Amino acid sequence: MENNKIKRFKILLYEDMHETGKAILAEKADVFFASSYEKDLLIPEARDVNGIITRANGKVTRSMMESAPKLKVVGRPGVGVENIDLEAGGVQGPPEAAQEGEIMVQ
């Protein structure tokens, strides 16, 4: 019998977020928290993720993105994207606003 189970996404959260947001993510993804904000510890944790959500602490660097071949999206709820290496993520020009007060980096 063929396994028709849909593969779940894997999301790395740098910091805790509102319960509602975590519940929405958990419907489609396995969500886990970073053990540290130090780059040398984050890189191995990011290797198999499809998405990274950062907030005020920690950086998403070029070396992290390059070490994560399955990475599709980096999100940052709130204001500012100074802790994300936009150039490494292929962003040309300013990040796009998804909704008022939110930034979406493609």
C-alpha positions in Angstrom: 0.0 0.0 0.0 1.4 3.4 -1.0 2.0 5.9 1.7 -0.1 9.0 0.9 1.0 11.0 3.9 1.8 14.6 3.0 5.3 15.6 4.2 5.2 18.3 6.8 7.2 21.4 6.7 9.9 22.1 9.3 10.1 25.6 10.9 12.8 26.9 13.1 11.7 29.6 15.6 14.3 31.8 17.2 12.0 33.0 19.9 8.6 32.2 21.3 5.6 33.8 19.7 1.9 34.1 20.3 0.1 30.8 20.9 -2.3 31.5 18.0 0.6 31.9 15.6 2.2 28.7 16.8 -1.0 26.8 16.5 -1.5 28.0 12.9 2.1 26.9 12.1 1.6 23.6 13.8 -1.3 22.7 11.5 1.1 22.4 8.6 4.6 22.2 10.1 6.8 20.7 12.8 7.9 23.7 14.8 10.9 23.8 17.0 12.9 26.4 18.9 16.6 27.3 18.4 18.8 26.3 21.2 20.9 29.4 20.9 21.4 32.6 18.9 25.0 31.7 18.2 25.7 31.2 14.5 27.8 28.0 15.0 25.0 26.4 16.9 22.2 27.7 14.6 23.7 26.4 11.4 23.3 22.7 12.2 19.7 23.3 13.5 18.8 25.1 10.2 20.1 22.4 7.9 16.8 20.6 7.3 14.3 23.4 7.8 11.9 24.9 5.2 11.4 28.1 7.1 13.0 30.3 9.7 11.1 32.8 11.9 13.2 35.3 13.8 12.2 38.2 16.0 14.4 40.7 17.8 17.2 38.3 18.7 19.6 36.3 16.5 20.6 36.8 12.9 19.8 34.9 9.7 23.1 35.0 7.9 24.4 34.0 4.5 26.2 31.0 5.9 22.9 29.8 7.6 20.9 30.1 4.4 23.6 28.4 2.3 23.7 25.5 4.8 19.9 25.0 4.5 19.1 23.6 1.1 15.4 23.1 1.8 15.0 26.7 3.1 12.1 28.5 1.3 11.2 31.4 3.5 12.6 33.6 6.3 10.0 35.5 8.3 10.3 38.3 10.8 7.0 39.4 12.5 7.2 42.9 13.6 9.2 45.9 12.4 12.6 45.8 10.6 14.7 43.1 8.8 18.1 44.3 9.9 18.8 40.8 11.4 18.3 39.0 8.0 20.9 39.0 5.3 18.6 40.2 2.5 21.2 40.1 -0.2 22.0 36.4 0.6 18.3 35.7 0.5 18.1 37.0 -3.1 16.1 40.1 -2.2 16.6 42.9 -4.7 15.1 46.2 -3.7 13.0 46.8 -0.6 11.2 43.9 1.1 7.5 43.7 0.2 4.8 44.6 2.6 2.4 41.7 3.0 0.0 43.6 5.2 0.1 46.9 7.0 2.8 46.5 9.7 4.2 43.3 8.2 7.1 42.6 6.0 7.4 39.7 3.6 10.8 38.9 2.2 10.7 36.8 -1.0 
